[in-house]
Amino acid sequence: DLLIQIPHPALHTKGPEITWREFICNLIGLSTLDVFYENLKSRVGERVGEEMTEAIEILGLLDDTPITKMSTPLDTTCHYLMKKLALGERR
């Protein structure tokens, strides 16, 4: 779902701020108000498997980090990863 090139309402550039955790919850149909981190991680794991869930977690896609919205899930994810990986190379 993060690689879809169709605009997503939660990623509209003029919409309200959203975090990665909220967006992932939105994608898998969970309410962000009542989901614990471990439950979210478990539900993500059911969809993509343990190895992919670990990668998603390491990349910070389950964190409460605000998203720079780029309209589509793919563009938004790519933008985030470019910034994250560029910062990692400097360390």
C-alpha positions in Angstrom: 0.0 0.0 0.0 3.0 2.3 0.5 3.9 1.9 -3.2 0.6 3.0 -4.7 0.8 5.9 -7.1 -2.8 7.0 -6.7 -3.4 10.1 -4.5 -4.5 9.2 -1.0 -6.9 11.6 0.9 -4.8 11.5 4.1 -1.8 12.7 2.0 -3.5 15.7 0.5 -1.0 18.5 0.8 -3.6 20.9 2.2 -5.0 18.4 4.6 -4.3 18.1 8.4 -0.9 16.9 9.6 -0.6 13.2 9.9 2.2 11.0 11.4 3.6 7.8 9.9 1.9 5.8 12.6 -1.5 7.4 11.9 -1.0 6.8 8.1 -0.1 3.1 8.6 -3.1 2.7 10.9 -5.3 4.3 8.2 -3.9 2.0 5.5 -4.7 -1.2 7.5 -8.0 0.0 8.9 -7.1 0.6 12.5 -8.2 3.4 14.7 -5.2 5.4 15.9 -6.9 6.3 19.1 -7.0 2.8 20.6 -4.1 0.9 19.1 -1.1 0.1 21.1 2.3 0.0 19.3 2.7 -3.7 19.7 -0.8 -4.3 18.3 0.0 -2.1 15.3 3.2 -4.0 14.8 1.4 -7.3 15.0 -1.2 -6.2 12.5 1.4 -5.0 10.1 3.2 -8.3 10.5 0.0 -10.2 9.5 -0.1 -8.3 6.2 3.6 -8.1 5.2 5.4 -10.7 7.3 7.9 -10.5 10.2 11.0 -9.5 8.1 9.2 -6.7 6.3 7.7 -5.5 9.5 11.1 -5.3 11.1 12.3 -3.2 8.1 9.3 -0.9 8.4 10.0 -0.5 12.1 13.7 0.3 11.6 12.8 2.9 9.0 10.6 4.6 11.5 7.3 4.1 9.6 5.5 3.1 12.8 6.7 6.2 14.7 4.8 9.4 15.5 7.0 11.3 13.1 5.0 13.9 11.0 4.7 13.1 7.3 5.8 15.5 4.6 2.8 14.8 2.4 3.4 14.3 -1.4 -0.1 13.3 -2.4 0.5 9.6 -3.2 1.8 6.9 -0.9 4.7 6.1 -3.2 5.9 9.8 -3.6 5.5 10.4 0.2 7.4 7.2 1.1 10.2 7.9 -1.5 10.6 11.5 -0.2 10.8 10.2 3.4 13.3 7.5 2.5 15.5 9.9 0.5 15.8 12.2 3.5 16.2 9.4 6.0 18.9 7.6 4.0 20.7 10.8 3.2 20.9 11.6 6.9 22.1 8.1 7.7 25.0 8.4 5.2 26.4 11.5 7.0 26.7 9.7 10.4 
